[in-house]
Amino acid sequence: MAGLSLPLRLGLLALPLLLAAFGLIAPGVYLSVLPLFALPALAVVAWEFAGPALVAAVGLVAVSPEYHVGSQATTVIALHKGAVIGLVGIIILRRGFSGQFNGPALAFVAGSVLPVVFGQLHPALAPGEMLRSLLGSIAPFVIIWARTERRWHEPMILAAALGPVVSIIAGAALAATGHKLFGLDQNNVMRLQGAAIPAFLGYLGEIGTFAAFAEYARTGRMRWLVIAGAAYASVLASGTRVPMATALLFSVIVLAFARGPHFGIQPRLRLWVLGGFFAVLVGAAIGPTLLARTFGQGGPQAAVNFSGRDVIWPLFIDAVSRFPMFGQGIGTGRFLAPEDAVRYLGSNAVHNEYLRLSADMGIVGVLLLVAGHVAWLSQDWRVFTQVERTVILAFGLAFALHCITDNTLIAPQAVVLYAWLATFVERARRRAEDEGRLRRRRAPLSDRQSAYSRIGSA
């Protein structure tokens, strides 16, 4: 403290005494504001270690903290998404923007404005609700703007790939608190739940399969194939049928069409044989379980009755038919199901992203969001390798199909999905930047060699 002025030194010495006096005079208020005193320290840590903190924030999704806090789940999700937005903001301040065109986030912003200007807002939708819904909707996409350090690219992809494994480990650890690692569904079928519910584990497993199998096709490293196998096994164990199909579809498309220096005919042929062998084993092992989950005691109609889709889809279809073009404002989906239906279903989730977004932003908003994704991923199409292009196309098709039966963009796991995809794109962009700098360095040398050759010939 020798370099500090006398008033500042006295103030630093008096601060603990003042805090102690505050605690004695008003202990209740003191305890309520005590967590705020940690914010400056957290801000310093976030500023200095924004890269690893962002990786940790993405990895935290696998633990599903919102599932274990009861009525405070919405608050925990909001705090987590706020932390992700804040960390991305720090990275942008320190390192600048990535240069990627964030079409999805911009589409959400435009889609939230259109109902206000051209449509008719839902009467229960307040401005604060709309703003909160908008921030929650764009939170998964803000990572697209971040120019993350290269050394954190692989850890980020690894965090996405290992998400289902982390969820299972966390679920086993949480068993001490009463959490059940396995649960029974409506047809008494045992399903692996991980740290939360089978649907969350299945979504994480799907993302993990995308991330790990894409890395295997790109690098040929066996560890990525092992992680992809573990991720897909978690999907199978969760009993989530659509993620099973979409993760498998993604893998088959990459296997059939990707070509690269580490993904030639021999490794792909081995995978076809190995995949066929395991398909027979899996079919024999869980085929009856899948049939029971799909049909149960009620025949084929039971498949569409799960999660109350037969109850809630007509409500959203009716809302979309009344306001088809621009919807009734972002966040409308929370108010479309009556209270008795919510109590019966246990949720107001529509389990169809197209219906939810159409109710919020209309058909125009949905088309803007699709166009935003296309614009984002096509901007750097020239810098992708053939394997990377195949991965992106396979992802687009598989994810578009998954959106038909689940709320894939509003779920907490969407942060993991777009953290992986944004990192996948950013890495390709940085590789192209390196190649461009190398060509520019070589150009003067080739010019000098040409000049010397001309002088020699003269």
N, C-alpha and C positions, 0 to 999 in steps of 0.2 A: 504493500500500500504506500510505499515511499514516494511513488510518483504522483499520487493523487493529492488534490487540494484538501485543505483542512475541513471545509464544510462537507465535501463529499465523503471524507473518511468518517466524520461524525454521523452523517446520515446512514452509512453502511453499518456502523456500530449500533445505531439506535433502531434500525429496522427490526431485528429479532425481538427487541424489547417491546416495540409497538405491536407486533403480531401477537406476542404473548399477552399483552394487556387486552387486545381485541378479543382473544380467546376467552379470557376471564370475564370480561364484561358482557359479551354476547356469544356464548358458546354455540348456540344453535345456528346462528348466522355464519359464524366462523367455520363450522364444519360443512355447511352447505357450499361455501365459496372456496373451501380449501383446495378442491381439485383444480380450480382456475390458476392457482399458483404454479402448477406443473406445466401450464401451457407454454410459457417462455422457454423452458428447458426442452419440451417436445419440439417446439419450433426450431430451436438451434440444431437438435439432432436431425430433424427432417431436412433442414437446409444442407447440412454437411453430408448426410447419407441418404439423399433422395432416391438414388437408384436402388440400393438394397431395400429401402423402406417400401418402395413401390412393389418390388418382387414379393416382399413379405405380406403386403396388403392383398395382393392377388392370391397368394398361397393361403391366406387366412380364410378365404371363401370356403375351402374344403372342410374346415372345421365347423361351419354353419353355426356361428355364435348366436345368430338371431333365433335359432330354433330352441335355444335353451334358456331364454329370458322371459318366457311367457308373454304377457301383454305388451312388453317393450320391444317386440320384434321389429316393428316398423321404425322405431327410433334407432335401433342398432343398425339396421340396413341403411338408414339415412346417414348415420355417422360414418359408416364404412365408405359409402359412396362419396360423401363429402371429403373424407381423408384421401381417397383416390384422386379426386379433382384437385385438392390442395397440393398433393405431391406432384402431379403433372404440371401444375402451375409453377412450382419451384423449379422443376427440370426445364421448363420453357424459359423462365427468367435466367437461369444459369447457362443454358446451352442453346437456347433458341428453339424455333419450331422445326419439326421434322421435314417439312416440305410436302408431306402427303396431303392430298385433298380430302378433307374430312367430310365427304358427302353425306354419310349417315347422320352425323350431328347436325349439319346444316339443314338436312331434310326435316329433322324433328323440329328445329326452330321454325322453319317455314310452315310446317304442318300445324304447329300450335298457333300461328298467327292467322292462318286462313279462316278457321271457324269464327274468329273474333271479327274479322273484316267482312266476310261474305256469308257466314252461316248463322246459326242460332244456338247459343250456348245452353247447355243443360241447366235448369233452374237451380239445382243443388250444387253447382260448380262455382266455387268462390275463386277470386283471383289468386289468393294464396295457395289454394289447392292446385291450380293450374301451374303456378311457378314451381311448386314442389315436384309435381309430376314431370314437368319439363326437365328439371335438373336430374331427377332420378332416371329419366329416359336417356339423357345424353351422357350420363356418367360412364357407361361401358365404352363409349366411343372417344372419350377425351384422350385416351392413351395414343390414339392415332396422331395427335398433334405433338407428342413428346419425342424429342431427339435424344433418346437414351444412349448411354455409353455402350460401346461394343461389348465390354466385358460382362454386361448384364443381359445380353441377348440370350445366351444359352441358359443361364439360370431362370430367366422368365419362361422360356419354352419348357424347361424341365419342371417348373412349378405347375404349369398347365398339364403336362403329361402325367405327373405324379399325383394330381388332384384326387382321383378316386382311391389311390393307395393311402394317402394321408387321411382321407375321410374314414376309411375302414379302421385304420390305427386309432384315430381319435375316437371313433365310435366304441372300440374295444376299451379304451381308457375311460370313457364316460360311463361305462357299465357300472362303475363304482357309485355313480350318482343316481342310478336307477334307469339309465337309458338302455334300451334294448337294441342290440346289434342286429338282431333278426326280428321280423314281425310277420303276422299273418294278415292276408288281404281278405276281401269279401268271400272268397271261395276257399278259405283256410289253406292257402298256398303260402309256404314259408318263403320270405324274400329278405335278402340282405339289405340293410338300411344305411350302413355307414354311420356317420355322425348325425344324420337327420332322418330323412325318409327315402324310400326307394327311388322316387322320381328325381330327387337331387343327386343321389349317387349315380343313377343312370345317365343323367345329363353330364356330370363330371367325367364319367367313363367314356361317353361319346367324345367329349372334348379331348380327353387324354389319348384316345385312339387317333383322332385327327392329328394331334401334335406329334405324337411319338412315331406313327407310321410315316408321316411326311418327312420326319428327320431320318428315318431309316432309308426311305427312297432317295433322299438327297445325299446321305453320307455313306450308307452301307454298313454302319456300325451296329453290331449285334445287340448292344445294350438297348438301343431304341426299339428293336423288334421285341425284346423281352418286355419292355415297359408297355408297348402297344398291346401285347398279349395279355398282360396283367390288367390293363385298362378295359379291354374288351371282356375279359372274364368277369370284371366287376359289373359290367352292364348285364351280362347273362345272369349273374347271381342276384341282381336287383329285380329281375323279372320285368323290366321296362321294355315293352315290345317295340315301340317306334325307335328309340335309340339303338336297339339291337339292329334293326333293319337299316337305319341311316348310317351307323358306324360301319356296318358291313358293306353297304353300297359305296361309301367313300373309299374303303380299302380295295374293293374290287375294281373300281374305276382307275385308281392309281396303279394298281397291279397290272391292269390290262393295257393302259395307254401311256404310262410314264416311261421315259427312256433317259438314261443318264449314265455317266461313267461308272457309277457304283450300283447301277440298277439295270444291268444288262439281262440277257435272256436266261443265263444260268441261275442267278438268284431268284428271278421271277418264276422260273419253272419249278425250282425247289419249293417256293412258297405256294404255288398252285397245288402241288402234291401234298405238302404239309397241311394246307388249308382244307383240302378235300378229306384228308384223314381225320382231322379234328372236327370237321362238320358232321361226319358220321357218328363220332363219339358224343358230340354235344347233342345231336338230334336224338340219339338213344337215351342220353342221360336226362335231358330237360324237356324233350318233346311232349311227354304226357303232362308235365307241369304247365307248359305254355298253352296246351289245349284247355287245361282246367282254368287257367287265368283268362283265356279268351272267351270260352263259352260257358264255363261254370255249369249251373243247373238250369239256366234259362235259355239255352240254345244260342245260335249265332247273334241274336239281338243284344245279348249281354255285353258284347265287346264295346258297343257304342254307348252303353249305359254307364260305364265306369267313369268316375269323377263327375258324374252328373251332367255329362255333355248333352244328353237328351233333354235335360231340364233347362240348362242355361244357354245353349246355342240358339234356340228359338227367340229368346229375349233379345239377344244381340242382333240377330238377323232382322227382327222387327225394328230395332232402333236404327240399323243401317238403312233399311228400306225407307224410313221416314226422312232421314237426312243423309242421302247417299254420297253427295259430292264432297262436302267438307266436314261432316261429322258434327258433334256437339261440344267440342273442346277437349283438349288433352286431359285425361283423368276421368272422363265420363264413365268408363267401364266400371268404376267402383260403385256407381249408383244405379246401375241398370237392373241388378238382381234384387227383388224384394226381400225384406228381412226374413220372412218365413223360408224362402228358398235358400238364403245364405245359412240359416240355422240347419236346414235339412242337409245341405251339401257340405257344410263346414268351411266354406270358402266362397268368395265371389269371383274366383278365377274362371275365365271362360275356356281355357285350354285350347285356344286357337288364336294365334297372334294376328292373323289377317282380320278376324272379326273384331278383336279388341282395338286394333289400330283403325279399322274402318269406322268403328263407333266414335273413336276419339278425333280422328283427322279426316275421315271420309276416304273415298276411293282415290281422290287426288293425293291425299297425304301418303297413302300406301304406295302409290306409283312413284311419288317423290322419294320415298325411302328406298325402294328398289333401284331407282335410277341413281340415287346417291351411292349405294353400294357399287353399282356398275362403274360409275365415274371414278370412285376411289380406287378400285382394283385395276381398272383399265388404264389409269394415268401412267403407271409404271410398267405396263405390260411388256415393253421392249427390253426391260432390264431383267426380267425373269428368265430362268432357264426353262427347258422343256418340262422338267420334273415339277418345278414350282408352278408353272402354268396349269399343269394337270391337277396339282393339289388344289389350286384355287377354284378351278372349274368343278372338281369333285366336291369340294366344300360347299360351293354355291348350290348345287343340286341337292345334296344331302340335307343341308340346313333348311333350305326352302321347304322340303317335304316335312321336316320335323316341326316347323312352325305351324303346320296344319292342326296338330294335336296338342300343343303345349304353349305356355307363355314364355317363350325362349328369350325374348329381349328384356323383359321386365324382371326375370328371375335373377337372384344374386350371382348365379353362375355365368351370366352373360359377361360380367367383368373379366372372368378367366378366358372365355372364348375370344373376346376381342383383344385382350392383352396378347394372347398367342398370335392372332392373325396380324395385328399391327406390328408386332416384333418380326414376324415372318417377312412382311413387306419391307420394313425398315432395314433389315439386314441385307436384302437384295439391293435396295437403294444405295446403301453405303458401299457395297461391293462394286457397284457401277461407278460410284464416285472415285474409288481407288483405281479402277481400271482407267478412268478418264485422266486422272492425274499422272498415271504411269505413261499413257500415250503422249501427254503433253511434255513430259520430261524427255521422252525419246525423240520427239520431233526435232528439237534443235540439233541433237547429235546427228540425226540423219541428214539434216540440212547442211551441216558442216562437212559431212562425208561427201555429199553431192558436190559441194563447192570445190573441195580438194580434188575430186575426180575430174571436174571440168578444167581446173587449172593444170592438172597433170596431162590431160589430153591436148591442151593448148600448147 
